Amino acid sequence: MKVNTSQMGEYAVVEIDGEVDAEHVAFLKKALQPLKEGSLKGIALNMTRVPFIDSTGLGILISLMRQIKEQGKKLRLVGLSDEVRSIFEITRLHKVFDLSESVEKAIQEMR
């Protein structure tokens, strides 16, 4: 798994490349920690290169969402593949998370 972080104004863009599963969740959690503590207004989590997510990965995203919202910040998931989107739909998490088709649209929607 690779995680690249950039910034667009007051928003972080996090690109995840690889599976978000039990094997990689500790790495992802560590990569996201500084963003939760910063002064950014929101995070766009670009998941276009995530081919699979398991229950452990979903748990990390739920935890991240809760922490971000408690701080008054916003979180949007971007570019879910068909397989990942179906997992979100089966678990009904597509109704819990804010989803966007592109990073640009996510930033626009968070403003």
C-alpha positions in Angstrom: 0.0 0.0 0.0 1.1 3.5 -0.8 -0.4 6.7 0.7 0.4 10.1 -0.8 -0.8 13.3 0.8 -1.1 16.7 -0.8 -3.0 19.9 0.0 -5.5 21.9 -1.9 -6.0 25.1 0.1 -7.4 24.3 3.4 -8.1 20.6 2.4 -5.9 17.5 2.4 -6.0 15.1 -0.5 -5.0 11.6 0.5 -4.4 9.1 -2.4 -4.5 5.5 -1.3 -2.9 2.9 -3.7 -3.6 -0.7 -2.7 -5.9 -2.8 -0.6 -7.4 -1.4 2.6 -7.4 -4.6 4.6 -6.2 -6.0 7.9 -2.7 -6.4 6.6 -2.3 -2.7 5.7 -4.7 -0.9 8.1 -1.9 0.0 10.7 0.1 1.7 7.9 -3.0 3.7 6.8 -3.9 4.7 10.3 -0.3 6.0 10.9 -0.4 7.9 7.6 -3.7 9.6 8.5 -2.9 10.6 12.1 -1.2 13.9 11.3 -4.1 15.0 9.2 -6.6 14.5 12.1 -4.5 16.7 14.3 -3.9 19.5 11.8 -5.8 22.7 11.1 -7.2 21.6 7.8 -11.0 21.9 7.2 -11.4 18.6 5.6 -10.0 15.5 3.9 -10.7 14.1 0.5 -9.7 10.4 0.6 -9.0 9.4 -3.0 -9.7 5.7 -3.4 -9.6 5.3 -7.1 -6.7 2.9 -6.8 -8.2 0.8 -4.0 -9.3 -2.6 -5.5 -10.6 -4.1 -2.3 -11.6 -3.1 1.3 -12.4 -5.5 4.1 -14.2 -5.1 7.4 -11.0 -3.9 9.1 -10.6 -1.2 6.5 -14.2 -0.1 6.8 -13.7 0.1 10.6 -10.7 2.5 10.2 -12.7 4.7 7.8 -15.6 4.8 10.3 -13.3 5.7 13.1 -11.6 8.4 10.9 -15.0 9.8 10.0 -16.1 10.1 13.7 -12.9 11.8 14.7 -13.0 14.2 11.8 -16.6 15.2 12.5 -16.0 15.6 16.2 -13.4 18.3 15.3 -15.9 20.0 13.0 -14.0 18.9 9.8 -15.3 17.2 6.8 -14.4 13.9 5.1 -15.3 12.7 1.6 -14.5 9.5 -0.1 -13.5 9.8 -3.8 -13.7 7.5 -6.8 -14.8 4.2 -5.4 -14.3 1.3 -7.8 -17.4 -0.8 -8.6 -16.2 -3.6 -6.3 -15.5 -1.2 -3.4 -18.7 0.6 -4.0 -20.7 -2.6 -3.8 -19.1 -3.4 -0.4 -20.2 0.0 0.8 -23.7 -0.6 -0.6 -24.0 -4.1 1.0 -23.0 -2.6 4.4 -25.2 0.4 3.7 -22.2 2.7 4.4 -22.8 4.5 1.2 -25.5 6.3 3.2 -23.1 7.1 6.0 -20.2 8.5 4.1 -20.1 11.4 1.7 -19.0 10.1 -1.7 -17.7 12.1 -4.6 -16.7 11.3 -8.2 -13.5 13.4 -8.3 -11.1 15.2 -6.0 -12.1 18.5 -7.4 -15.8 17.9 -6.8 -15.1 16.6 -3.3 -13.2 19.9 -2.4 -16.0 21.9 -4.0 -18.6 20.0 -2.0 -16.7 20.4 1.3 -16.6 24.2 0.9 
